[in-house]
Amino acid sequence: MAATGATSAVDTAAEDRRWLVRALVSRIVLYGFLALTAAFFALPMAWLVLAPFEAHPTLVAGLTDPTLQNFKAMFDNPSVRGSLLNSILLALGTMAVVVASAALAAYALSRARVPGRDVILYILLLFSSVVTGSAAMVPIFLLAYDLHIINTLTGVALVLAGGLLPAAIFILKDFMDSTPASYEESARVFGASPFQILRHIVLPLVRPGLAVIAVWTIVTVWGSFLTPFILLQDPSQQPAAVEIYSFYSAGGTANLRLISTFGLLYTIPVVIMYLVVQNRYGFRFYGGLKR
């Protein structure tokens, strides 16, 4: 009996050791995979941060000959400053149109009992996803030409806003649906007009949703290339997403000094905006009411 008990204890200890070895190996494999994945994403970011400060940047991330001349050459170029300003104006203008129009449309669709409203909304969202900007570029160009908004930032902002509105309305309608209707009924009792209810009651409750739409619109417009490239023929009107392609030679050779420096400057506004919104809202909300 004693021998049997000793054998069972030895088997149990051996099984525990095998389990510990398997757990250790699986953890090593998991951490190795996570490290490779992190390096896969970190190396391009390291190149983006280090290459602008390198006198002769290559495709390898490193800092062998530090310099600030790349930034001096970049800021001395008036077209670069103008393109960044154009991108800011275009992004903010499109964001204002999308947020204002989507808020009004989403509120109307949320409160009005229109037959087939959900079907209409889904159809608009479907068409905006299926008929992309590249597929609709010819009719968009002809329409912009007939409206005399070719070669203007206003025209580009309106075209981009039109493409983003269906999805923005669809997203914002969920926030509108989750706001309590009792708040609006109480305001009506005290004589508030529909516009006052929307401004002072509904919009403050759906501020996280408005922030989502605003950030999404700015990021989308900030990286938009095709529409400004087609509709803006004047180089002084082109945004940064189009200007970056001027740093290639006629033979297609990339000027890494200018591209890396411009790429870093091009990224900074979006990162700052994300940090500000993250600090303000943290994206911790459910429906229209922040928790």
Secondary structure, 3 states (H helix, E strand, C coil): CHHHHHHHHHHHHHHHHHHHHHHHHHHHHHHHHHHHHHHHHHHHHHHHHHHHHECCCCCCCCCCCECCHHHHHHHCCHHHHHHHHHHHHHHHHHHHHHHHHHHHHHHHHHHCCCCCHHHHHHHHHHHHHHCCCCCCHHHHHHHHHHCCCCCCHHHHHHHHHHHHHHHHHHHHHHHHHCCCHHHHHHHHHCCCCHHHHHHHHHHHHCHHHHHHHHHHHHHHHHCCCHHHHHHCCCHHHCCHHHHHHHHECCCCCECHHHHHHHHHHHHHHHHHHHHHHHHHCCCCEECCEEC
